Amino acid sequence: MSEHELVIHPKRAKGEDGYRIFSIRVKEELLERINDIALQTGYSRNELIGRFLEFAVAHCTIAN
């Protein structure tokens, strides 16, 4: 490749970074609590929700 070439690689398709986007509905009170935690910690709301979901899934027990 010479210095006069511009090589452009194809963009990754959505979801190829291991993440998926989806919508959820939450109660306003819960959203306010998450926003407060985000302000106090400096994490984004998205980062917090991801962490909360990972924790919940790791500690989930299915009752019979």
All heavy atoms as TSV, in Angstrom:
chain	resi	resn	atom	element	x	y	z
A	1	MET	N	N	0.852	-1.171	0.000
A	1	MET	CA	C	0.000	0.000	0.000
A	1	MET	C	C	0.898	1.234	0.000
A	1	MET	O	O	1.784	1.377	0.827
A	1	MET	CB	C	-0.900	-0.021	1.235
A	1	MET	CG	C	-1.800	1.167	1.339
A	1	MET	SD	S	-3.055	1.021	2.635
A	1	MET	CE	C	-2.089	1.199	4.098
A	2	SER	N	N	0.634	2.133	-0.898
A	2	SER	CA	C	1.446	3.350	-0.968
A	2	SER	C	C	0.799	4.446	-0.145
A	2	SER	O	O	-0.350	4.348	0.273
A	2	SER	CB	C	1.598	3.795	-2.416
A	2	SER	OG	O	0.431	4.437	-2.876
A	3	GLU	N	N	1.547	5.513	0.071
A	3	GLU	CA	C	1.006	6.636	0.842
A	3	GLU	C	C	-0.087	7.376	0.087
A	3	GLU	O	O	-0.747	8.236	0.646
A	3	GLU	CB	C	2.136	7.587	1.233
A	3	GLU	CG	C	2.791	8.259	0.035
A	3	GLU	CD	C	3.945	9.134	0.439
A	3	GLU	OE1	O	5.018	8.573	0.744
A	3	GLU	OE2	O	3.765	10.360	0.452
A	4	HIS	N	N	-0.303	7.051	-1.185
A	4	HIS	CA	C	-1.320	7.720	-1.993
A	4	HIS	C	C	-2.602	6.905	-2.110
A	4	HIS	O	O	-3.444	7.210	-2.922
A	4	HIS	CB	C	-0.764	8.021	-3.392
A	4	HIS	CG	C	0.438	8.903	-3.349
A	4	HIS	ND1	N	0.369	10.235	-3.036
A	4	HIS	CD2	C	1.757	8.632	-3.535
A	4	HIS	CE1	C	1.585	10.762	-3.048
A	4	HIS	NE2	N	2.454	9.791	-3.350
A	5	GLU	N	N	-2.718	5.874	-1.282
A	5	GLU	CA	C	-3.914	5.047	-1.297
A	5	GLU	C	C	-4.729	5.308	-0.041
A	5	GLU	O	O	-4.183	5.495	1.045
A	5	GLU	CB	C	-3.557	3.568	-1.319
A	5	GLU	CG	C	-3.013	3.073	-2.623
A	5	GLU	CD	C	-2.756	1.586	-2.534
A	5	GLU	OE1	O	-1.699	1.223	-1.989
A	5	GLU	OE2	O	-3.610	0.823	-2.994
A	6	LEU	N	N	-6.010	5.317	-0.217
A	6	LEU	CA	C	-6.925	5.386	0.911
A	6	LEU	C	C	-7.685	4.064	0.917
A	6	LEU	O	O	-8.455	3.785	0.006
A	6	LEU	CB	C	-7.906	6.551	0.759
A	6	LEU	CG	C	-9.028	6.615	1.790
A	6	LEU	CD1	C	-8.462	6.792	3.194
A	6	LEU	CD2	C	-9.989	7.734	1.457
A	7	VAL	N	N	-7.419	3.251	1.921
A	7	VAL	CA	C	-8.070	1.952	2.025
A	7	VAL	C	C	-9.239	2.088	2.989
A	7	VAL	O	O	-9.058	2.481	4.142
A	7	VAL	CB	C	-7.088	0.870	2.522
A	7	VAL	CG1	C	-7.798	-0.464	2.681
A	7	VAL	CG2	C	-5.907	0.777	1.576
A	8	ILE	N	N	-10.422	1.760	2.528
A	8	ILE	CA	C	-11.630	1.842	3.346
A	8	ILE	C	C	-12.180	0.433	3.501
A	8	ILE	O	O	-12.479	-0.228	2.506
A	8	ILE	CB	C	-12.678	2.769	2.705
A	8	ILE	CG1	C	-12.085	4.162	2.553
A	8	ILE	CG2	C	-13.949	2.785	3.542
A	8	ILE	CD1	C	-12.967	5.128	1.812
A	9	HIS	N	N	-12.287	0.005	4.738
A	9	HIS	CA	C	-12.833	-1.320	5.025
A	9	HIS	C	C	-14.343	-1.206	5.213
A	9	HIS	O	O	-14.832	-0.188	5.723
A	9	HIS	CB	C	-12.196	-1.901	6.283
A	9	HIS	CG	C	-10.717	-2.107	6.134
A	9	HIS	ND1	N	-10.190	-3.203	5.497
A	9	HIS	CD2	C	-9.658	-1.341	6.501
A	9	HIS	CE1	C	-8.876	-3.113	5.495
A	9	HIS	NE2	N	-8.521	-1.991	6.098
A	10	PRO	N	N	-15.101	-2.236	4.847
A	10	PRO	CA	C	-16.551	-2.196	5.038
A	10	PRO	C	C	-16.908	-2.029	6.511
A	10	PRO	O	O	-16.201	-2.547	7.377
A	10	PRO	CB	C	-17.024	-3.551	4.521
A	10	PRO	CG	C	-15.910	-4.067	3.684
A	10	PRO	CD	C	-14.657	-3.464	4.229
A	11	LYS	N	N	-17.975	-1.293	6.763
A	11	LYS	CA	C	-18.458	-1.134	8.127
A	11	LYS	C	C	-18.987	-2.459	8.624
A	11	LYS	O	O	-19.486	-3.271	7.851
A	11	LYS	CB	C	-19.596	-0.109	8.183
A	11	LYS	CG	C	-19.144	1.326	8.114
A	11	LYS	CD	C	-20.319	2.257	8.191
A	11	LYS	CE	C	-20.715	2.458	9.629
A	11	LYS	NZ	N	-21.742	3.476	9.802
A	12	ARG	N	N	-18.893	-2.649	9.898
A	12	ARG	CA	C	-19.476	-3.840	10.508
A	12	ARG	C	C	-20.994	-3.707	10.478
A	12	ARG	O	O	-21.528	-2.613	10.660
A	12	ARG	CB	C	-19.039	-3.982	11.958
A	12	ARG	CG	C	-17.610	-4.350	12.129
A	12	ARG	CD	C	-17.324	-4.518	13.590
A	12	ARG	NE	N	-15.974	-4.997	13.786
A	12	ARG	CZ	C	-15.457	-5.234	14.964
A	12	ARG	NH1	N	-16.161	-5.025	16.045
A	12	ARG	NH2	N	-14.231	-5.660	15.070
A	13	ALA	N	N	-21.640	-4.808	10.295
A	13	ALA	CA	C	-23.103	-4.808	10.344
A	13	ALA	C	C	-23.552	-4.612	11.784
A	13	ALA	O	O	-22.820	-4.930	12.725
A	13	ALA	CB	C	-23.644	-6.123	9.799
A	14	LYS	N	N	-24.754	-4.083	11.955
A	14	LYS	CA	C	-25.289	-3.906	13.303
A	14	LYS	C	C	-25.259	-5.228	14.041
A	14	LYS	O	O	-25.601	-6.258	13.491
A	14	LYS	CB	C	-26.729	-3.403	13.250
A	14	LYS	CG	C	-26.855	-1.934	13.070
A	14	LYS	CD	C	-28.291	-1.506	13.233
A	14	LYS	CE	C	-28.411	-0.014	13.190
A	14	LYS	NZ	N	-29.777	0.427	13.387
A	15	GLY	N	N	-24.861	-5.175	15.277
A	15	GLY	CA	C	-24.840	-6.364	16.109
A	15	GLY	C	C	-23.535	-7.134	16.051
A	15	GLY	O	O	-23.328	-8.040	16.839
A	16	GLU	N	N	-22.629	-6.805	15.150
A	16	GLU	CA	C	-21.371	-7.535	15.055
A	16	GLU	C	C	-20.392	-7.166	16.156
A	16	GLU	O	O	-19.359	-7.791	16.289
A	16	GLU	CB	C	-20.726	-7.336	13.679
A	16	GLU	CG	C	-21.384	-8.130	12.597
A	16	GLU	CD	C	-20.600	-8.102	11.297
A	16	GLU	OE1	O	-19.435	-7.668	11.283
A	16	GLU	OE2	O	-21.175	-8.519	10.287
A	17	ASP	N	N	-20.696	-6.146	16.946
A	17	ASP	CA	C	-19.819	-5.785	18.056
A	17	ASP	C	C	-20.212	-6.516	19.332
A	17	ASP	O	O	-19.658	-6.285	20.391
A	17	ASP	CB	C	-19.830	-4.271	18.291
A	17	ASP	CG	C	-21.194	-3.740	18.675
A	17	ASP	OD1	O	-22.188	-4.497	18.659
A	17	ASP	OD2	O	-21.284	-2.537	18.990
A	18	GLY	N	N	-21.174	-7.427	19.226
A	18	GLY	CA	C	-21.616	-8.192	20.379
A	18	GLY	C	C	-22.763	-7.544	21.133
A	18	GLY	O	O	-23.261	-8.092	22.102
A	19	TYR	N	N	-23.181	-6.378	20.696
A	19	TYR	CA	C	-24.277	-5.672	21.359
A	19	TYR	C	C	-25.491	-5.627	20.452
A	19	TYR	O	O	-25.374	-5.631	19.237
A	19	TYR	CB	C	-23.873	-4.235	21.714
A	19	TYR	CG	C	-22.845	-4.169	22.807
A	19	TYR	CD1	C	-21.494	-4.236	22.521
A	19	TYR	CD2	C	-23.231	-4.031	24.132
A	19	TYR	CE1	C	-20.539	-4.181	23.527
A	19	TYR	CE2	C	-22.293	-3.970	25.148
A	19	TYR	CZ	C	-20.951	-4.045	24.830
A	19	TYR	OH	O	-20.018	-3.990	25.834
A	20	ARG	N	N	-26.661	-5.568	21.077
A	20	ARG	CA	C	-27.913	-5.410	20.336
A	20	ARG	C	C	-28.691	-4.267	20.984
A	20	ARG	O	O	-28.582	-4.035	22.186
A	20	ARG	CB	C	-28.768	-6.686	20.419
A	20	ARG	CG	C	-28.143	-7.910	19.797
A	20	ARG	CD	C	-27.945	-7.787	18.297
A	20	ARG	NE	N	-29.177	-7.594	17.585
A	20	ARG	CZ	C	-29.755	-8.506	16.834
A	20	ARG	NH1	N	-29.198	-9.677	16.689
A	20	ARG	NH2	N	-30.888	-8.249	16.221
A	21	ILE	N	N	-29.461	-3.585	20.187
A	21	ILE	CA	C	-30.282	-2.479	20.674
A	21	ILE	C	C	-31.725	-2.953	20.731
A	21	ILE	O	O	-32.213	-3.579	19.793
A	21	ILE	CB	C	-30.161	-1.265	19.743
A	21	ILE	CG1	C	-28.719	-0.777	19.692
A	21	ILE	CG2	C	-31.106	-0.151	20.187
A	21	ILE	CD1	C	-28.466	0.269	18.622
A	22	PHE	N	N	-32.385	-2.662	21.862
A	22	PHE	CA	C	-33.803	-2.961	21.984
A	22	PHE	C	C	-34.428	-1.988	22.964
A	22	PHE	O	O	-33.722	-1.339	23.739
A	22	PHE	CB	C	-34.042	-4.422	22.410
A	22	PHE	CG	C	-33.559	-4.743	23.795
A	22	PHE	CD1	C	-34.436	-4.744	24.870
A	22	PHE	CD2	C	-32.231	-5.051	24.019
A	22	PHE	CE1	C	-33.988	-5.053	26.146
A	22	PHE	CE2	C	-31.767	-5.366	25.286
A	22	PHE	CZ	C	-32.651	-5.361	26.351
A	23	SER	N	N	-35.727	-1.869	22.927
A	23	SER	CA	C	-36.428	-0.928	23.806
A	23	SER	C	C	-37.081	-1.675	24.959
A	23	SER	O	O	-37.484	-2.812	24.801
A	23	SER	CB	C	-37.561	-0.205	23.086
A	23	SER	OG	O	-37.249	0.136	21.813
A	24	ILE	N	N	-37.168	-0.985	26.082
A	24	ILE	CA	C	-37.907	-1.525	27.218
A	24	ILE	C	C	-38.744	-0.405	27.825
A	24	ILE	O	O	-38.468	0.776	27.617
A	24	ILE	CB	C	-36.981	-2.127	28.296
A	24	ILE	CG1	C	-36.050	-1.054	28.879
A	24	ILE	CG2	C	-36.198	-3.295	27.750
A	24	ILE	CD1	C	-35.317	-1.505	30.117
A	25	ARG	N	N	-39.767	-0.803	28.554
A	25	ARG	CA	C	-40.577	0.160	29.291
A	25	ARG	C	C	-40.287	-0.026	30.762
A	25	ARG	O	O	-40.251	-1.145	31.249
A	25	ARG	CB	C	-42.069	-0.096	29.039
A	25	ARG	CG	C	-42.521	0.274	27.672
A	25	ARG	CD	C	-43.935	-0.195	27.367
A	25	ARG	NE	N	-44.814	-0.305	28.511
A	25	ARG	CZ	C	-45.976	0.322	28.635
A	25	ARG	NH1	N	-46.403	1.119	27.682
A	25	ARG	NH2	N	-46.733	0.139	29.693
A	26	VAL	N	N	-40.041	1.076	31.457
A	26	VAL	CA	C	-39.810	1.019	32.904
A	26	VAL	C	C	-40.649	2.102	33.567
A	26	VAL	O	O	-40.989	3.113	32.950
A	26	VAL	CB	C	-38.318	1.206	33.275
A	26	VAL	CG1	C	-37.479	0.077	32.722
A	26	VAL	CG2	C	-37.793	2.535	32.819
A	27	LYS	N	N	-40.950	1.869	34.817
A	27	LYS	CA	C	-41.686	2.865	35.577
A	27	LYS	C	C	-40.829	4.109	35.758
A	27	LYS	O	O	-39.604	4.026	35.858
A	27	LYS	CB	C	-42.087	2.305	36.941
A	27	LYS	CG	C	-43.103	1.193	36.842
A	27	LYS	CD	C	-43.503	0.713	38.222
A	27	LYS	CE	C	-44.539	-0.381	38.099
A	27	LYS	NZ	N	-44.959	-0.874	39.409
A	28	GLU	N	N	-41.497	5.258	35.799
A	28	GLU	CA	C	-40.784	6.529	35.948
A	28	GLU	C	C	-39.919	6.550	37.196
A	28	GLU	O	O	-38.803	7.076	37.173
A	28	GLU	CB	C	-41.770	7.693	35.962
A	28	GLU	CG	C	-42.335	7.991	34.592
A	28	GLU	CD	C	-43.183	9.255	34.586
A	28	GLU	OE1	O	-42.816	10.215	35.309
A	28	GLU	OE2	O	-44.175	9.266	33.860
A	29	GLU	N	N	-40.423	5.970	38.292
A	29	GLU	CA	C	-39.665	5.975	39.543
A	29	GLU	C	C	-38.349	5.213	39.389
A	29	GLU	O	O	-37.317	5.624	39.922
A	29	GLU	CB	C	-40.486	5.351	40.682
A	29	GLU	CG	C	-41.763	6.096	41.004
A	29	GLU	CD	C	-42.941	5.729	40.090
A	29	GLU	OE1	O	-42.903	4.678	39.402
A	29	GLU	OE2	O	-43.897	6.516	40.041
A	30	LEU	N	N	-38.391	4.096	38.664
A	30	LEU	CA	C	-37.175	3.315	38.445
A	30	LEU	C	C	-36.194	4.095	37.572
A	30	LEU	O	O	-34.994	4.133	37.857
A	30	LEU	CB	C	-37.515	1.969	37.802
A	30	LEU	CG	C	-36.333	1.048	37.492
A	30	LEU	CD1	C	-35.519	0.755	38.750
A	30	LEU	CD2	C	-36.828	-0.229	36.849
A	31	LEU	N	N	-36.698	4.731	36.547
A	31	LEU	CA	C	-35.851	5.534	35.675
A	31	LEU	C	C	-35.191	6.671	36.461
A	31	LEU	O	O	-33.998	6.945	36.291
A	31	LEU	CB	C	-36.647	6.088	34.505
A	31	LEU	CG	C	-35.872	6.947	33.518
A	31	LEU	CD1	C	-34.706	6.177	32.917
A	31	LEU	CD2	C	-36.793	7.469	32.432
A	32	GLU	N	N	-35.932	7.301	37.344
A	32	GLU	CA	C	-35.370	8.370	38.172
A	32	GLU	C	C	-34.248	7.842	39.064
A	32	GLU	O	O	-33.209	8.492	39.224
A	32	GLU	CB	C	-36.463	9.013	39.017
A	32	GLU	CG	C	-37.424	9.853	38.210
A	32	GLU	CD	C	-38.615	10.350	39.015
A	32	GLU	OE1	O	-38.602	10.219	40.271
A	32	GLU	OE2	O	-39.568	10.861	38.399
A	33	ARG	N	N	-34.443	6.648	39.631
A	33	ARG	CA	C	-33.410	6.060	40.485
A	33	ARG	C	C	-32.150	5.751	39.679
A	33	ARG	O	O	-31.032	5.987	40.138
A	33	ARG	CB	C	-33.940	4.802	41.166
A	33	ARG	CG	C	-35.002	5.121	42.226
A	33	ARG	CD	C	-35.556	3.883	42.873
A	33	ARG	NE	N	-34.527	3.183	43.639
A	33	ARG	CZ	C	-34.680	1.969	44.146
A	33	ARG	NH1	N	-35.798	1.302	43.965
A	33	ARG	NH2	N	-33.704	1.401	44.832
A	34	ILE	N	N	-32.346	5.214	38.471
A	34	ILE	CA	C	-31.199	4.910	37.610
A	34	ILE	C	C	-30.478	6.198	37.223
A	34	ILE	O	O	-29.247	6.271	37.242
A	34	ILE	CB	C	-31.640	4.114	36.365
A	34	ILE	CG1	C	-32.127	2.721	36.779
A	34	ILE	CG2	C	-30.502	4.011	35.349
A	34	ILE	CD1	C	-32.809	1.947	35.672
A	35	ASN	N	N	-31.233	7.237	36.878
A	35	ASN	CA	C	-30.632	8.524	36.535
A	35	ASN	C	C	-29.840	9.093	37.709
A	35	ASN	O	O	-28.751	9.652	37.516
A	35	ASN	CB	C	-31.692	9.519	36.078
A	35	ASN	CG	C	-32.207	9.229	34.694
A	35	ASN	OD1	O	-31.548	8.572	33.887
A	35	ASN	ND2	N	-33.399	9.707	34.395
A	36	ASP	N	N	-30.369	8.967	38.923
A	36	ASP	CA	C	-29.664	9.449	40.117
A	36	ASP	C	C	-28.346	8.703	40.309
A	36	ASP	O	O	-27.312	9.314	40.599
A	36	ASP	CB	C	-30.531	9.283	41.370
A	36	ASP	CG	C	-31.667	10.283	41.439
A	36	ASP	OD1	O	-31.608	11.302	40.715
A	36	ASP	OD2	O	-32.609	10.043	42.218
A	37	ILE	N	N	-28.383	7.382	40.127
A	37	ILE	CA	C	-27.163	6.584	40.272
A	37	ILE	C	C	-26.149	6.997	39.204
A	37	ILE	O	O	-24.952	7.103	39.478
A	37	ILE	CB	C	-27.486	5.078	40.200
A	37	ILE	CG1	C	-28.347	4.668	41.400
A	37	ILE	CG2	C	-26.200	4.250	40.143
A	37	ILE	CD1	C	-28.938	3.276	41.285
A	38	ALA	N	N	-26.625	7.248	37.988
A	38	ALA	CA	C	-25.742	7.679	36.898
A	38	ALA	C	C	-25.060	8.996	37.252
A	38	ALA	O	O	-23.851	9.156	37.058
A	38	ALA	CB	C	-26.527	7.796	35.589
A	39	LEU	N	N	-25.819	9.929	37.784
A	39	LEU	CA	C	-25.244	11.223	38.174
A	39	LEU	C	C	-24.213	11.072	39.284
A	39	LEU	O	O	-23.163	11.714	39.269
A	39	LEU	CB	C	-26.348	12.175	38.625
A	39	LEU	CG	C	-27.204	12.793	37.528
A	39	LEU	CD1	C	-28.369	13.577	38.133
A	39	LEU	CD2	C	-26.358	13.711	36.653
A	40	GLN	N	N	-24.511	10.213	40.251
A	40	GLN	CA	C	-23.623	10.041	41.398
A	40	GLN	C	C	-22.334	9.301	41.044
A	40	GLN	O	O	-21.299	9.527	41.670
A	40	GLN	CB	C	-24.344	9.281	42.514
A	40	GLN	CG	C	-25.463	10.060	43.148
A	40	GLN	CD	C	-26.233	9.203	44.155
A	40	GLN	OE1	O	-25.666	8.314	44.776
A	40	GLN	NE2	N	-27.516	9.471	44.295
A	41	THR	N	N	-22.404	8.413	40.060
A	41	THR	CA	C	-21.259	7.545	39.763
A	41	THR	C	C	-20.471	7.956	38.525
A	41	THR	O	O	-19.332	7.515	38.348
A	41	THR	CB	C	-21.710	6.093	39.563
A	41	THR	OG1	O	-22.589	6.021	38.433
A	41	THR	CG2	C	-22.396	5.556	40.808
A	42	GLY	N	N	-21.075	8.739	37.643
A	42	GLY	CA	C	-20.407	9.103	36.403
A	42	GLY	C	C	-20.577	8.084	35.288
A	42	GLY	O	O	-20.052	8.265	34.199
A	43	TYR	N	N	-21.278	6.983	35.568
A	43	TYR	CA	C	-21.571	6.007	34.521
A	43	TYR	C	C	-22.777	6.482	33.717
A	43	TYR	O	O	-23.657	7.170	34.251
A	43	TYR	CB	C	-21.902	4.637	35.122
A	43	TYR	CG	C	-20.699	3.882	35.609
A	43	TYR	CD1	C	-20.342	3.909	36.950
A	43	TYR	CD2	C	-19.915	3.148	34.733
A	43	TYR	CE1	C	-19.233	3.223	37.408
A	43	TYR	CE2	C	-18.807	2.448	35.179
A	43	TYR	CZ	C	-18.476	2.498	36.518
A	43	TYR	OH	O	-17.375	1.816	36.959
A	44	SER	N	N	-22.833	6.090	32.457
A	44	SER	CA	C	-24.014	6.416	31.667
A	44	SER	C	C	-25.166	5.503	32.092
A	44	SER	O	O	-24.944	4.438	32.681
A	44	SER	CB	C	-23.743	6.216	30.167
A	44	SER	OG	O	-23.642	4.843	29.858
A	45	ARG	N	N	-26.346	5.929	31.812
A	45	ARG	CA	C	-27.526	5.123	32.119
A	45	ARG	C	C	-27.417	3.775	31.408
A	45	ARG	O	O	-27.713	2.733	31.980
A	45	ARG	CB	C	-28.792	5.877	31.694
A	45	ARG	CG	C	-30.061	5.174	32.061
A	45	ARG	CD	C	-31.271	6.046	31.851
A	45	ARG	NE	N	-31.344	6.521	30.484
A	45	ARG	CZ	C	-32.042	7.578	30.103
A	45	ARG	NH1	N	-32.715	8.288	30.976
A	45	ARG	NH2	N	-32.081	7.947	28.849
A	46	ASN	N	N	-26.966	3.773	30.167
A	46	ASN	CA	C	-26.818	2.541	29.400
A	46	ASN	C	C	-25.826	1.587	30.063
A	46	ASN	O	O	-26.088	0.387	30.171
A	46	ASN	CB	C	-26.364	2.870	27.977
A	46	ASN	CG	C	-26.275	1.649	27.114
A	46	ASN	OD1	O	-27.276	1.030	26.800
A	46	ASN	ND2	N	-25.064	1.286	26.727
A	47	GLU	N	N	-24.678	2.113	30.508
A	47	GLU	CA	C	-23.683	1.272	31.182
A	47	GLU	C	C	-24.264	0.656	32.457
A	47	GLU	O	O	-24.055	-0.528	32.732
A	47	GLU	CB	C	-22.448	2.084	31.547
A	47	GLU	CG	C	-21.597	2.484	30.364
A	47	GLU	CD	C	-20.492	3.442	30.756
A	47	GLU	OE1	O	-20.786	4.479	31.387
A	47	GLU	OE2	O	-19.325	3.140	30.432
A	48	LEU	N	N	-24.985	1.465	33.217
A	48	LEU	CA	C	-25.576	0.959	34.453
A	48	LEU	C	C	-26.604	-0.122	34.185
A	48	LEU	O	O	-26.602	-1.163	34.845
A	48	LEU	CB	C	-26.229	2.103	35.236
A	48	LEU	CG	C	-25.281	3.084	35.900
A	48	LEU	CD1	C	-26.056	4.244	36.481
A	48	LEU	CD2	C	-24.452	2.389	36.976
A	49	ILE	N	N	-27.476	0.114	33.235
A	49	ILE	CA	C	-28.511	-0.876	32.932
A	49	ILE	C	C	-27.866	-2.184	32.487
A	49	ILE	O	O	-28.292	-3.271	32.904
A	49	ILE	CB	C	-29.503	-0.335	31.883
A	49	ILE	CG1	C	-30.329	0.804	32.504
A	49	ILE	CG2	C	-30.407	-1.441	31.356
A	49	ILE	CD1	C	-31.164	1.584	31.507
A	50	GLY	N	N	-26.821	-2.109	31.685
A	50	GLY	CA	C	-26.108	-3.320	31.280
A	50	GLY	C	C	-25.535	-4.060	32.474
A	50	GLY	O	O	-25.645	-5.281	32.583
A	51	ARG	N	N	-24.927	-3.323	33.392
A	51	ARG	CA	C	-24.358	-3.943	34.602
A	51	ARG	C	C	-25.449	-4.554	35.472
A	51	ARG	O	O	-25.287	-5.642	36.013
A	51	ARG	CB	C	-23.579	-2.915	35.410
A	51	ARG	CG	C	-22.261	-2.566	34.791
A	51	ARG	CD	C	-21.556	-1.474	35.587
A	51	ARG	NE	N	-20.152	-1.510	35.270
A	51	ARG	CZ	C	-19.180	-1.471	36.169
A	51	ARG	NH1	N	-19.453	-1.346	37.440
A	51	ARG	NH2	N	-17.929	-1.522	35.789
A	52	PHE	N	N	-26.561	-3.819	35.625
A	52	PHE	CA	C	-27.668	-4.339	36.422
A	52	PHE	C	C	-28.221	-5.628	35.820
A	52	PHE	O	O	-28.505	-6.592	36.538
A	52	PHE	CB	C	-28.797	-3.304	36.524
A	52	PHE	CG	C	-28.442	-2.053	37.295
A	52	PHE	CD1	C	-29.110	-0.872	37.039
A	52	PHE	CD2	C	-27.458	-2.044	38.258
A	52	PHE	CE1	C	-28.803	0.289	37.733
A	52	PHE	CE2	C	-27.139	-0.886	38.967
A	52	PHE	CZ	C	-27.826	0.285	38.703
A	53	LEU	N	N	-28.364	-5.664	34.508
A	53	LEU	CA	C	-28.882	-6.864	33.845
A	53	LEU	C	C	-27.921	-8.036	33.986
A	53	LEU	O	O	-28.345	-9.169	34.251
A	53	LEU	CB	C	-29.161	-6.584	32.372
A	53	LEU	CG	C	-30.365	-5.681	32.079
A	53	LEU	CD1	C	-30.417	-5.331	30.597
A	53	LEU	CD2	C	-31.659	-6.351	32.515
A	54	GLU	N	N	-26.620	-7.780	33.825
A	54	GLU	CA	C	-25.636	-8.854	33.991
A	54	GLU	C	C	-25.697	-9.431	35.400
A	54	GLU	O	O	-25.655	-10.652	35.589
A	54	GLU	CB	C	-24.229	-8.345	33.698
A	54	GLU	CG	C	-23.966	-8.127	32.228
A	54	GLU	CD	C	-22.595	-7.519	31.952
A	54	GLU	OE1	O	-21.820	-7.282	32.907
A	54	GLU	OE2	O	-22.305	-7.290	30.771
A	55	PHE	N	N	-25.801	-8.561	36.395
A	55	PHE	CA	C	-25.886	-9.016	37.788
A	55	PHE	C	C	-27.153	-9.842	38.001
A	55	PHE	O	O	-27.103	-10.925	38.605
A	55	PHE	CB	C	-25.872	-7.822	38.743
A	55	PHE	CG	C	-25.953	-8.217	40.188
A	55	PHE	CD1	C	-24.797	-8.543	40.883
A	55	PHE	CD2	C	-27.163	-8.271	40.834
A	55	PHE	CE1	C	-24.862	-8.920	42.225
A	55	PHE	CE2	C	-27.244	-8.650	42.163
A	55	PHE	CZ	C	-26.088	-8.979	42.864
A	56	ALA	N	N	-28.274	-9.343	37.511
A	56	ALA	CA	C	-29.546	-10.042	37.717
A	56	ALA	C	C	-29.538	-11.412	37.047
A	56	ALA	O	O	-29.983	-12.399	37.640
A	56	ALA	CB	C	-30.706	-9.194	37.164
A	57	VAL	N	N	-29.021	-11.501	35.834
A	57	VAL	CA	C	-28.977	-12.782	35.124
A	57	VAL	C	C	-28.048	-13.762	35.849
A	57	VAL	O	O	-28.368	-14.944	36.005
A	57	VAL	CB	C	-28.558	-12.574	33.657
A	57	VAL	CG1	C	-28.248	-13.890	32.980
A	57	VAL	CG2	C	-29.654	-11.837	32.893
A	58	ALA	N	N	-26.913	-13.273	36.329
A	58	ALA	CA	C	-25.963	-14.135	37.023
A	58	ALA	C	C	-26.512	-14.652	38.349
A	58	ALA	O	O	-26.107	-15.715	38.828
A	58	ALA	CB	C	-24.652	-13.390	37.257
A	59	HIS	N	N	-27.430	-13.920	38.945
A	59	HIS	CA	C	-27.959	-14.295	40.261
A	59	HIS	C	C	-29.415	-14.752	40.209
A	59	HIS	O	O	-30.077	-14.845	41.244
A	59	HIS	CB	C	-27.801	-13.119	41.233
A	59	HIS	CG	C	-26.371	-12.813	41.520
A	59	HIS	ND1	N	-25.627	-11.951	40.730
A	59	HIS	CD2	C	-25.533	-13.263	42.468
A	59	HIS	CE1	C	-24.405	-11.893	41.203
A	59	HIS	NE2	N	-24.316	-12.681	42.254
A	60	CYS	N	N	-29.900	-15.054	39.051
A	60	CYS	CA	C	-31.290	-15.460	38.872
A	60	CYS	C	C	-31.467	-16.951	39.164
A	60	CYS	O	O	-30.656	-17.773	38.735
A	60	CYS	CB	C	-31.727	-15.160	37.439
A	60	CYS	SG	S	-33.428	-15.597	37.100
A	61	THR	N	N	-32.511	-17.269	39.883
A	61	THR	CA	C	-32.886	-18.650	40.123
A	61	THR	C	C	-34.285	-18.854	39.604
A	61	THR	O	O	-35.169	-18.042	39.876
A	61	THR	CB	C	-32.857	-18.968	41.633
A	61	THR	OG1	O	-31.545	-18.712	42.130
A	61	THR	CG2	C	-33.245	-20.411	41.909
A	62	ILE	N	N	-34.484	-19.907	38.857
A	62	ILE	CA	C	-35.809	-20.215	38.310
A	62	ILE	C	C	-36.509	-21.152	39.290
A	62	ILE	O	O	-36.023	-22.248	39.567
A	62	ILE	CB	C	-35.709	-20.909	36.922
A	62	ILE	CG1	C	-34.768	-20.120	36.022
A	62	ILE	CG2	C	-37.078	-21.174	36.351
A	62	ILE	CD1	C	-35.357	-19.108	35.146
A	63	ALA	N	N	-37.649	-20.712	39.810
A	63	ALA	CA	C	-38.409	-21.532	40.750
A	63	ALA	C	C	-39.297	-22.513	39.968
A	63	ALA	O	O	-39.827	-22.188	38.927
A	63	ALA	CB	C	-39.277	-20.646	41.636
A	64	ASN	N	N	-39.425	-23.717	40.513
A	64	ASN	CA	C	-40.282	-24.727	39.867
A	64	ASN	C	C	-41.683	-24.674	40.392
A	64	ASN	O	O	-42.042	-24.483	41.428
A	64	ASN	CB	C	-39.707	-26.130	40.079
A	64	ASN	CG	C	-38.433	-26.288	39.272
A	64	ASN	OD1	O	-38.324	-25.780	38.160
A	64	ASN	ND2	N	-37.471	-26.990	39.824
